[in-house]
Amino acid sequence: MLVQDRPTVAIKVVRGRLGNHLWGYLFSLGLQRMFQITPLVTEKTKHSLERYFKRVRFDAVESFECWNAYYTAFLRYVDETVINYVEAKVGHEITWKRAEDDGRLILPDHLNHLYPPSTNELIDRDPNFVTRFKPDLEGDCNKWSLFMSEIADLAKPEWNRNRYLHLYPGGNVGDASVLYRAEGVEDDFLEDLQFHDKFVDHAQKVLNSVRAEYLKRLGKEKKKKKKKEFLYVGIHCRRTDHLDYERRHSLVPLKPSYYLDAMDVFRRKFGKSHNILFLFVSDDMAWGREKLSLRNKERDLHFVGASGNDETAVGMDLALLAYCNHTIQSYGTFSFFAGFFAGGLRILPQHFREYRRPKEKGSKLLDKNPLENPLPRLFFSEDFIQK
């Protein structure tokens, strides 16, 4: 019987919120562009993106035969590796549970603090991890393989054709900037992920409302300003649950002065030629109003976030930021993609020295005026490290 020759099917599982799923979609587009293989996404990624965007081109992996059985066995194997590590440290069995949203392993807090299990140490750098993983599955379900090699190996015939690959998200596969930068990936991404009409309509309504409010406040005596072109600068401020992430990763919390100073940079660049309107969006709008409104002497800051973490509010906020001309970002993937979709100039916390990580301290790129030396639409933190 002839074996049908077909491109390899591959999946990289993504966890987290919308920003992470957007990165996962970029990754999948890169796989398709660079290696002409068939990427898949999880149902969670597909549904997360379809809530907000008109087209998601990839099928869900759960519809493929045996994936669920394979992935259940894989998660069990990873969990056993972590549990065995921690139990060897403490010298006895431990209790643990699973997260309700994505089923990930949750260890007791005191053990996470004493013996933080590093998947980088336990799994990614373990040359025997793949060979030890031998799921006992029935029939054709053993066709799925765990791939932890260099990403460039996907071009080799033994990986590129007739395989079903689970690309483990750590190790060498995680260093995938070459995929994101593959020719055509940005265009594919922007062509696919166009916002549903209800989010576009909301964004346009807010922009028009802010503009009308500004013109009404100007009054008749300032006709010259009315003739200037309007420039919309989106400000994204991520707080709430992300503050704990920032503490754990030694990121300097963003002060109100960061946003005010970034606004001044835009005023110096465009203040004489444009009417600049700043649109503040956050998962903590009350913080923004309390910390920024009284210090905004120019009265050009508008608090327009949808005020919520529900699905509709998230889509409205991202679309509004995307339809601004330029962006002042905070931390996190959502903030990154707000600037990415807008496609204009961006100011990052790292453009101010107090918010740089140690390895970014000597960055000549970050020392430059971000409005005179614009970042590319797609960039990585590694781009800022002084070589």
C-alpha positions as CSV (number, residue, x, y, z in Angstrom):
1,M,0.0,0.0,0.0
2,L,1.3,3.4,-0.9
3,V,1.9,5.9,1.9
4,Q,0.5,9.3,1.0
5,D,3.2,12.0,1.1
6,R,2.0,15.1,2.9
7,P,3.4,18.1,4.8
8,T,4.0,17.6,8.5
9,V,1.3,18.6,10.9
10,A,2.5,20.6,13.9
11,I,1.1,22.1,17.1
12,K,2.5,24.4,19.7
13,V,0.2,24.6,22.7
14,V,-0.4,28.1,24.0
15,R,-1.7,29.0,27.5
16,G,-2.7,32.3,29.0
17,R,-4.8,35.2,27.8
18,L,-5.4,36.9,24.5
19,G,-1.9,38.3,24.0
20,N,-0.3,34.9,24.4
21,H,-2.7,33.4,21.8
22,L,-1.8,36.2,19.4
23,W,1.9,35.3,19.7
24,G,1.0,31.7,19.1
25,Y,-0.8,32.7,15.9
26,L,2.3,34.5,14.7
27,F,4.3,31.4,15.5
28,S,2.0,29.2,13.5
29,L,2.1,31.6,10.5
30,G,5.9,31.5,10.7
31,L,5.8,27.7,10.6
32,Q,3.6,27.8,7.5
33,R,5.7,30.4,5.7
34,M,9.2,29.0,6.5
35,F,8.7,25.3,6.4
36,Q,5.5,24.8,4.4
37,I,4.1,22.5,7.1
38,T,0.5,22.5,8.3
39,P,0.2,24.3,11.7
40,L,-2.7,23.6,14.1
41,V,-3.9,25.6,17.1
42,T,-5.8,24.5,20.1
43,E,-9.5,25.0,20.5
44,K,-8.8,27.6,23.2
45,T,-6.6,29.6,20.8
46,K,-9.1,29.4,18.0
47,H,-12.0,30.4,20.1
48,S,-10.0,33.2,21.8
49,L,-9.2,34.7,18.5
50,E,-12.5,34.1,16.8
51,R,-14.2,36.2,19.5
52,Y,-12.5,39.3,18.2
53,F,-11.3,38.7,14.6
54,K,-12.9,37.7,11.4
55,R,-10.6,35.0,10.2
56,V,-8.5,32.3,11.9
57,R,-7.1,30.1,9.2
58,F,-5.9,27.1,11.2
59,D,-7.9,24.1,12.4
60,A,-8.1,23.0,16.0
61,V,-5.8,20.2,17.0
62,E,-8.5,18.6,19.1
63,S,-10.3,17.5,15.9
64,F,-7.3,15.4,14.9
65,E,-7.4,11.7,15.8
66,C,-5.7,10.7,19.0
67,W,-4.4,14.2,20.0
68,N,-6.4,14.3,23.2
69,A,-5.1,10.8,24.3
70,Y,-1.5,11.8,23.4
71,Y,-1.6,15.2,25.1
72,T,-3.2,13.8,28.3
73,A,-0.3,11.3,28.5
74,F,2.2,14.1,27.9
75,L,0.8,16.3,30.7
76,R,0.8,13.4,33.0
77,Y,4.5,12.7,32.2
78,V,5.4,16.4,32.8
79,D,3.5,16.5,36.1
80,E,5.2,13.3,37.3
81,T,8.6,14.8,36.4
82,V,7.9,17.9,38.5
83,I,6.2,16.1,41.4
84,N,9.1,13.6,41.6
85,Y,11.6,16.4,41.7
86,V,9.8,18.2,44.5
87,E,9.1,15.1,46.5
88,A,12.8,14.2,46.3
89,K,13.6,17.6,47.8
90,V,11.2,17.4,50.7
91,G,11.6,13.7,51.3
92,H,7.9,12.8,51.3
93,E,4.8,12.7,49.2
94,I,3.1,16.1,48.5
95,T,-0.5,17.2,47.8
96,W,-1.2,19.1,44.6
97,K,-4.2,20.2,42.4
98,R,-5.0,21.3,38.9
99,A,-6.1,24.8,37.7
100,E,-9.7,24.9,36.6
101,D,-9.0,27.0,33.5
102,D,-6.2,25.0,31.8
103,G,-5.5,22.0,33.9
104,R,-2.0,23.0,34.8
105,L,-0.3,21.5,37.9
106,I,-0.5,23.7,41.0
107,L,1.9,23.0,43.9
108,P,1.4,24.3,47.5
109,D,2.7,27.9,47.8
110,H,5.3,27.1,50.4
111,L,6.9,24.4,48.2
112,N,6.9,26.7,45.2
113,H,8.9,29.1,47.3
114,L,11.3,26.6,48.8
115,Y,11.9,24.4,45.7
116,P,10.7,26.3,42.6
117,P,10.6,23.6,39.9
118,S,12.2,25.0,36.7
119,T,10.9,23.3,33.6
120,N,14.0,24.8,31.9
121,E,16.2,22.7,34.2
122,L,14.0,19.6,34.6
123,I,12.8,19.3,31.0
124,D,14.2,21.6,28.4
125,R,17.8,20.8,29.1
126,D,17.3,17.1,29.8
127,P,18.5,15.2,26.7
128,N,16.7,12.1,27.8
129,F,13.3,13.7,28.3
130,V,12.0,12.8,24.9
131,T,13.4,9.3,24.9
132,R,11.9,8.6,28.3
133,F,8.4,9.7,27.2
134,K,6.8,6.6,25.8
135,P,3.0,6.9,26.1
136,D,1.2,3.6,26.1
137,L,-1.5,4.4,23.6
138,E,-3.6,2.2,21.4
139,G,-3.2,1.7,17.6
140,D,-2.5,4.8,15.5
141,C,-2.4,7.1,18.5
142,N,1.4,6.7,18.7
143,K,1.8,8.7,15.5
144,W,2.3,12.0,17.5
145,S,5.9,12.8,18.3
146,L,7.4,15.3,20.8
147,F,9.8,17.7,19.0
148,M,12.4,19.5,21.1
149,S,15.1,20.0,18.4
150,E,16.4,23.3,16.9
151,I,13.6,25.0,15.0
152,A,15.7,24.9,11.8
153,D,15.5,21.1,11.9
154,L,11.9,21.3,10.7
155,A,13.3,21.9,7.2
156,K,14.9,18.4,7.2
157,P,13.0,15.7,5.3
158,E,12.7,13.4,8.4
159,W,10.7,16.2,10.2
160,N,9.2,18.1,7.3
161,R,7.1,15.4,5.7
162,N,4.5,12.9,7.0
163,R,4.9,13.6,10.8
164,Y,2.6,14.7,13.5
165,L,4.6,16.9,15.8
166,H,4.0,18.4,19.2
167,L,6.4,21.4,19.4
168,Y,7.2,21.6,23.1
169,P,7.2,25.3,24.1
170,G,10.5,25.4,25.9
171,G,14.1,24.9,24.9
172,N,15.2,25.5,21.4
173,V,11.7,25.7,20.0
174,G,11.0,28.7,22.2
175,D,13.7,30.7,20.5
176,A,11.7,31.3,17.4
177,S,12.2,34.9,16.4
178,V,13.3,33.7,13.0
179,L,9.7,32.4,12.5
180,Y,8.1,35.6,13.5
181,R,10.3,37.5,11.1
182,A,9.8,35.3,8.2
183,E,8.8,37.1,5.0
184,G,5.1,37.7,4.8
185,V,4.2,36.7,8.4
186,E,3.2,40.3,9.5
187,D,1.1,40.7,6.4
188,D,-0.6,37.4,6.9
189,F,-1.3,38.2,10.5
190,L,-2.9,41.6,9.8
191,E,-4.9,40.2,6.9
192,D,-6.3,37.4,9.0
193,L,-6.9,39.2,12.2
194,Q,-9.2,42.0,11.3
195,F,-11.6,43.0,14.1
196,H,-15.3,42.2,14.0
197,D,-17.4,45.1,12.9
198,K,-18.9,45.7,16.4
199,F,-15.4,46.4,17.8
200,V,-14.4,48.7,14.9
201,D,-17.7,50.6,15.3
202,H,-17.0,51.1,19.0
203,A,-13.5,52.4,18.3
204,Q,-14.7,54.9,15.7
205,K,-17.5,56.0,18.0
206,V,-15.1,56.7,20.8
207,L,-12.6,58.6,18.6
208,N,-15.3,60.7,17.2
209,S,-16.7,61.5,20.6
210,V,-13.4,62.5,22.0
211,R,-12.7,64.7,19.0
212,A,-16.1,66.4,19.4
213,E,-15.6,67.0,23.1
214,Y,-12.2,68.6,22.4
215,L,-13.6,70.9,19.7
216,K,-16.5,71.9,21.9
217,R,-14.1,72.8,24.7
218,L,-11.9,74.9,22.5
219,G,-14.7,77.3,21.7
220,K,-14.9,79.8,18.9
221,E,-11.8,81.8,19.9
222,K,-9.3,79.1,18.9
223,K,-10.0,78.6,15.2
224,K,-6.3,77.9,14.4
225,K,-6.3,74.8,16.5
226,K,-9.5,73.6,14.9
227,K,-7.7,73.5,11.6
228,K,-4.9,71.3,12.8
229,E,-5.0,67.6,12.0
230,F,-5.9,65.3,14.9
231,L,-3.5,62.8,16.3
232,Y,-4.7,60.0,18.6
233,V,-2.2,58.4,21.0
234,G,-3.4,55.3,22.8
235,I,-2.2,54.7,26.3
236,H,-2.4,51.2,27.7
237,C,-1.9,50.6,31.4
238,R,-1.9,47.0,32.6
239,R,-2.3,46.5,36.3
240,T,-4.5,44.1,38.4
241,D,-3.2,40.5,38.1
242,H,-0.1,41.6,36.1
243,L,1.3,43.4,39.1
244,D,2.2,40.1,40.7
245,Y,3.9,38.9,37.5
246,E,5.9,42.1,37.5
247,R,7.1,41.5,41.1
248,R,8.0,37.9,40.4
249,H,10.0,38.9,37.3
250,S,11.7,42.0,39.0
251,L,10.0,44.5,36.7
252,V,10.0,48.0,38.1
253,P,6.3,49.1,38.7
254,L,5.2,51.9,36.3
255,K,4.7,55.2,38.1
256,P,2.2,57.8,37.0
257,S,5.2,59.9,35.9
258,Y,6.0,57.3,33.2
259,Y,2.8,58.0,31.4
260,L,3.0,61.7,31.9
261,D,6.6,61.9,30.7
262,A,5.8,59.8,27.6
263,M,2.9,62.1,26.8
264,D,5.3,65.0,27.0
265,V,7.6,63.3,24.4
266,F,4.7,63.2,22.0
267,R,3.7,66.8,22.7
268,R,7.2,68.0,22.0
269,K,7.2,66.1,18.7
270,F,3.7,66.9,17.4
271,G,2.2,69.7,19.6
272,K,2.7,72.5,17.2
273,S,1.5,70.7,14.1
274,H,-1.3,68.5,15.5
275,N,-4.1,68.5,18.0
276,I,-3.0,65.5,20.2
277,L,-5.6,63.5,22.1
278,F,-4.4,60.8,24.5
279,L,-6.8,57.9,25.1
280,F,-6.2,56.0,28.3
281,V,-7.2,52.4,28.4
282,S,-6.6,50.1,31.4
283,D,-7.9,47.1,33.4
284,D,-7.8,49.6,36.4
285,M,-9.4,52.8,35.1
286,A,-9.9,54.1,38.6
287,W,-6.1,54.1,39.2
288,G,-5.6,56.2,36.0
289,R,-8.2,58.7,36.9
290,E,-6.9,59.1,40.5
291,K,-3.2,59.3,39.5
292,L,-3.3,61.2,36.2
293,S,-6.3,63.4,35.8
294,L,-5.3,66.2,38.2
295,R,-1.8,66.3,36.8
296,N,-3.0,66.7,33.2
297,K,-2.9,70.5,32.9
298,E,-3.2,70.3,29.1
299,R,-6.6,68.6,29.5
300,D,-5.8,66.4,26.5
301,L,-6.1,63.0,28.4
302,H,-9.3,61.1,28.0
303,F,-10.3,58.0,30.1
304,V,-12.1,55.8,27.6
305,G,-11.4,52.2,28.6
306,A,-14.3,49.8,28.6
307,S,-13.7,49.1,32.3
308,G,-13.8,45.4,32.6
309,N,-12.1,42.1,32.0
310,D,-15.0,40.4,30.2
311,E,-14.6,39.3,26.6
312,T,-16.5,42.3,25.1
313,A,-14.5,44.9,27.1
314,V,-11.2,43.3,26.1
315,G,-12.2,43.4,22.4
316,M,-13.3,47.0,22.7
317,D,-10.2,48.1,24.4
318,L,-7.8,46.4,22.0
319,A,-9.7,47.7,18.9
320,L,-9.7,51.2,20.3
321,L,-5.9,51.2,20.8
322,A,-5.5,49.6,17.4
323,Y,-7.3,52.5,15.7
324,C,-5.1,55.1,17.4
325,N,-2.2,56.6,15.4
326,H,0.5,55.9,18.0
327,T,0.9,54.0,21.4
328,I,2.3,54.4,24.9
329,Q,2.7,50.9,26.1
330,S,3.0,49.3,29.5
331,Y,4.1,45.7,30.3
332,G,2.6,42.6,28.8
333,T,1.6,40.9,25.6
334,F,-1.7,42.7,25.3
335,S,0.1,46.0,25.4
336,F,2.6,44.9,22.8
337,F,-0.2,43.9,20.4
338,A,-2.0,47.2,21.0
339,G,1.1,48.9,19.5
340,F,1.5,46.3,16.9
341,F,-2.0,46.7,15.5
342,A,-1.8,50.5,15.6
343,G,1.4,50.3,13.6
344,G,2.6,53.8,14.5
345,L,5.2,55.1,16.9
346,R,5.6,53.5,20.3
347,I,7.1,54.5,23.6
348,L,7.9,51.6,26.0
349,P,8.8,51.7,29.7
350,Q,12.4,50.7,28.7
351,H,12.8,54.0,26.9
352,F,13.2,55.4,30.4
353,R,16.3,54.1,32.2
354,E,14.6,53.4,35.5
355,Y,12.5,50.7,33.9
356,R,15.2,48.8,32.2
357,R,16.3,45.4,33.3
358,P,20.0,44.9,34.0
359,K,20.8,43.4,30.6
360,E,19.2,46.4,28.9
361,K,21.1,49.1,30.9
362,G,23.6,49.7,28.1
363,S,21.2,49.7,25.2
364,K,22.1,52.4,22.7
365,L,18.8,51.8,20.9
366,L,16.7,52.6,24.0
367,D,18.7,55.7,24.7
368,K,17.5,57.2,21.4
369,N,14.4,59.3,21.0
370,P,11.7,56.7,20.2
371,L,9.8,59.1,18.0
372,E,12.9,59.9,15.9
373,N,14.1,56.3,15.9
374,P,10.9,54.3,15.7
375,L,10.9,50.6,16.6
376,P,9.9,48.1,13.9
377,R,6.3,46.8,14.1
378,L,7.6,43.5,15.4
379,F,10.5,43.5,17.9
380,F,11.8,41.4,20.7
381,S,13.4,42.3,24.1
382,E,16.6,40.7,22.9
383,D,16.9,43.5,20.4
384,F,17.5,45.9,23.2
385,I,20.5,44.0,24.8
386,Q,23.8,45.7,24.2
387,K,26.0,43.4,22.3
